[in-house]
Amino acid sequence: MKQFKHFFLTFLQEPLWFKLLVSTTFIASVIFSSTFFSYNAYYDSGAKVAAAIFLGAYGFN
């Protein structure tokens, strides 16, 4: 719990553009990888791109 609190507090100190980028890409990757969108390969690719942007933003930071 202590690590989660530290992670969340450091997230709150980030600039607004970073918070928006990370939040939207995380939500997009979760939504597009759901079974509701599994019938179309484009949504699967979109989920992978969103996850790559999400992880790349944290890796770059």
C-alpha positions in Angstrom: 0.0 0.0 0.0 2.9 2.3 0.7 4.3 1.9 -2.8 0.9 2.6 -4.3 0.6 5.8 -2.3 4.1 6.9 -3.4 3.3 6.1 -7.0 0.0 8.0 -6.9 1.6 11.0 -5.2 4.4 11.2 -7.8 1.7 10.9 -10.6 -0.1 13.9 -9.2 3.1 16.0 -9.4 3.4 15.4 -13.1 2.3 18.1 -15.6 -1.2 18.1 -16.9 -0.4 16.9 -20.4 1.4 13.9 -19.1 -1.6 13.0 -16.8 -4.0 13.3 -19.8 -1.8 11.2 -22.1 -1.3 8.4 -19.6 -4.9 8.3 -18.5 -6.4 8.3 -22.0 -3.9 5.7 -23.4 -4.5 3.4 -20.4 -8.3 3.6 -20.7 -8.1 3.2 -24.5 -5.9 0.1 -24.2 -8.2 -1.5 -21.6 -11.4 -0.7 -23.6 -10.0 -1.8 -27.0 -8.6 -5.0 -25.6 -11.9 -6.0 -24.2 -13.9 -8.9 -25.6 -16.6 -6.5 -27.0 -14.1 -5.3 -29.6 -12.4 -8.7 -30.3 -14.2 -9.2 -33.6 -12.2 -6.6 -35.4 -8.4 -6.7 -35.7 -8.2 -2.9 -36.0 -9.3 -2.5 -32.4 -6.7 -5.0 -31.3 -4.1 -3.0 -33.1 -5.4 0.2 -31.5 -5.1 -1.4 -28.1 -1.5 -2.4 -28.7 -0.6 1.1 -30.0 -2.3 2.7 -26.9 -0.4 0.4 -24.6 2.9 1.2 -26.4 2.3 4.9 -26.0 1.4 4.4 -22.3 4.5 2.3 -21.6 6.7 4.6 -23.7 5.5 7.7 -21.8 6.4 6.1 -18.5 9.7 4.7 -19.8 10.6 8.1 -21.2 9.7 9.8 -18.0 
